[in-house]
Amino acid sequence: QCRIMASAVSDMVVHGRSGDLDAYLVADKMFHRTLLEASGNEMFRALTGVVAEVLTGRTQHGMMPEKPNIAAIALHDEVARAIRMGEDTQAEQAMRAIIDEAATAVVEEFPGAP
C-alpha cells in the first residue's frame, strides 16, 4: 500500500506539471482510495466513493487550477512518507493540511459559494 501511495504521488507530480488534470485525478483518487482502505477503519473505508466523487467533481466543474498546487502534492508525499515511517501524528497533520488547502482553494476561487 505504501508503494501504491508513493507511485500515485509520483504520478501526481508528473501529471500536475504537464497540466493533464484527468491523469492527475486518476492518481489523486488512487492515493486517497489506498489511504482510506489501508486505514483499517470501516467508516473511513466507506468514504472511498464519496472522496472519489468530491475529487472528480472538483476537476470536472473547473474547481482545480490548470496546474495543481505543488505544495498540495508535497503534502500528499508527506502523508505517504509518514505512513511508511510509522509516524501517525505527522501523517494525520499532513492529511489535515491537504483538506485545509483544498477547502481554502475552493473558497478563494469561489468566494460566494456556501
N, C-alpha and C positions, 0 to 999 in steps of 0.2 A: 504493500500500500504506500509506503514511503517513496518507493521508486515511481509509482504511478503519479503521485503528487508532484515529485520533482520533475518528471517528464512533462506534466501539464504546465508547470510554471515555465519550463524552458520553451514550450510551445507558445505560451502567452507572450513571452519576450519576443520571439521571432515574429509572431503574427501582429503583435502590438506595434512593433517597429514598422512593419510593412503596411499597416492600416487595414489588414484583412480581418474585419470585425466578425465575419461569420466563422472563420477558423479560430479566432480568438475566443469566441463564445463557446465553441466545442471544447476547447482546452479549459476554459474557466468552469464550465459545467462539470467536466471530468474531475477537476480539482475538488470542487465542493461536494460532488457526489461521493468521491472517495473519502473525503474527510468525514462526512456525515455517517457513511456506512462503517467507517473504522472506529467511530466514537464508542461503539458498544452500547449506546443509549437508543432504545427503541423510539423514543419521542423524536430525537434528532434524525434518526434514520427515516422516520415517517415524513420529515420535512424535505426530503430529497426532491420530490416532484415540485413542491412549492418553490424551493430555491431555484430550481431549473427554470421554472416559468417566470420568476422575477428577473433572472438574468436575461432570458430570452426577450421578455417584454422591454427591458431597458435598451436592448440592442435594436429590436425591431421598431421601436417607437422613437428612435433618434435621441435617446437619453444617454448614449455613450459618446464620448468625444471621438473624433476621427482617429486619433492616436491615443490609446488608453494611457492613463496616468502611470508613469514609470514607478512612482512611489507606491501606488497600489499594488503593482506587480511585485515590487520588492517586499511588501508586507506578506503577500502570498508565499514568497520564498522563505520569509522568516517563519511563517506558520509551519511550513514543511520541515525546515531545519530544526525548529524547536521540538516538533513531534519526533523526528528522527533521533534527537539527542535526549529525549525523555524530559524535556523542560516544559512541563504542563502550564505553568504560570505564564511563561513567555509566549507559548502558543495561544493561550487564551487572550492575552493582551494584544497580540498582533491580529488575531481574528476580530476582536472588538474594534481595533483601529480600521480594519477593512470595512466593517459595517458602517462605522462613523464616516469614513471617507466617501463611501458610496452615497450615504444619505446627504452629506454636505454637498456633494457634486450635483445631485438631483435638485436640491433646494436652490443652489446657486444658478443652475441652468433654467429652472422653472420656479422663480420666486413666489408666484401666486398659487402654486399647487398646494393642495391640502396636506 
